[in-house]
Amino acid sequence: MITVEKLEHHISHLQEQHRLIDREITELDCHWDESVECHDLKKKRLRIKDEIETCKKKIAELKLS
């Protein structure tokens, strides 16, 4: 069963992944570089951000029920 605590823990893990990818993007200077590697990192970072938002919505739903 999914609980608020499990979702919050998952969000923390995703946020750490997001920070690491963001740091890697910065180190590779991907802001001006449109290489495949930079593009893939940006897509992965966006997918993680979307998953974080989905988890936050689930938490809100669980708290309402």
Secondary structure, DSSP 8 states (H G I E B T S, - for coil): ---HHHHHHHHHHHHHHHHHHHHHHHHTTTTT---HHHHHHHHHHHHHHHHHHHHHHHHHHHHH-
